[in-house]
Amino acid sequence: MLDRILKVFTEEEILKADGFDNAIIGIDSHSLRLIYSCRMAIEILVEEGMSQYDAMEHFEYNVISSYVGEKTPIWCVDNL
């Protein structure tokens, strides 16, 4: 998904969340912010060796709550 987005928006500054390329599900056409799946991001952390609980805690504290400016990625809460 990331490769397709970068091919379309070649002139735009797009901010990525490190380590979560496989959790990208799209891009907001207005703000040009990447959209990530929370469920997929947590699955990535579990695949890297974290327990489900630790992955969720790490994700909530270190990833989803991070603000890095106006290009901060959007997190789609799809793991309810």
C-alpha positions in Angstrom: 0.0 0.0 0.0 2.8 2.4 0.9 4.5 2.0 -2.5 1.2 2.8 -4.3 0.6 5.9 -2.2 4.2 7.2 -2.7 3.8 6.7 -6.5 0.7 8.9 -6.6 1.9 11.6 -4.2 5.5 12.0 -5.4 5.8 15.6 -4.5 4.2 15.5 -1.1 5.8 15.1 2.4 4.3 12.0 3.9 5.2 11.1 7.5 5.5 7.4 8.3 5.2 5.5 11.6 8.4 3.5 11.8 8.0 -0.2 11.7 4.3 -0.2 10.7 4.4 0.0 6.9 2.3 -3.2 6.7 -0.4 -1.6 8.8 -1.1 1.2 6.3 -4.6 1.1 5.0 -4.8 4.4 3.1 -4.2 8.1 3.0 -6.5 11.0 3.9 -7.0 12.9 0.6 -7.4 16.2 2.3 -4.5 16.3 4.8 -2.3 13.8 3.0 -1.8 11.9 6.3 -1.3 8.2 6.2 -4.0 6.1 7.8 -2.9 3.0 9.8 -4.9 0.1 11.2 -4.6 -0.2 14.9 -5.4 -3.9 14.8 -2.7 -4.5 12.2 -0.1 -2.5 14.1 -0.7 -4.5 17.3 -0.4 -7.7 15.3 3.0 -6.5 14.0 4.1 -5.9 17.6 2.9 -9.4 18.6 4.7 -10.9 15.6 7.9 -9.2 16.9 7.6 -11.1 20.2 5.4 -9.0 22.5 2.5 -10.5 24.3 -0.9 -9.2 23.3 -1.2 -7.2 26.5 2.3 -5.7 26.2 1.7 -4.9 22.5 -1.5 -3.1 23.3 0.1 -1.2 26.2 3.1 -0.2 24.1 1.0 0.8 21.2 -1.3 3.0 23.3 1.4 4.7 25.2 4.2 5.0 22.6 2.6 5.0 19.2 -1.0 6.2 19.0 -0.5 8.9 21.6 2.6 10.4 19.8 2.1 13.7 18.1 4.8 14.8 15.6 3.2 17.8 14.0 0.5 18.4 11.5 1.5 15.3 9.4 1.1 12.9 12.3 -0.5 9.7 10.9 -4.1 8.8 11.5 -4.9 5.7 13.4 -8.1 3.8 12.5 -9.5 2.0 15.5 -10.6 -1.2 13.9 -9.9 -3.7 16.7 -13.1 -3.3 18.7 
